[in-house]
C-alpha cells in the first residue's frame, strides 16, 4: 500500500502526465488499472481502489449541475 501512496503522490503532483488531464474518472481508471496489474502479477487482489468508487459517487451526488 505504501507504493500506491507514493504513486498517488506523483499523480497529484503531475496529473497530466499520468492521466492526460485532471479528472476523477480518469483517476479511478488509473487506480483500477493498477489493481488489475497487481492481481495479475502477484496473484493477490489489491485494495487500491477500495472505497474510491463510493467516494466518487458521493462527490458526484453533491455536485449541483447548473442549467
Secondary structure by P-SEA (a helix, b strand, c coil): caaaaaaaaaaaaccccccccccaaaaaaaaaaaaaaaaaacccccccccaaaaaaaaaaaaccccc
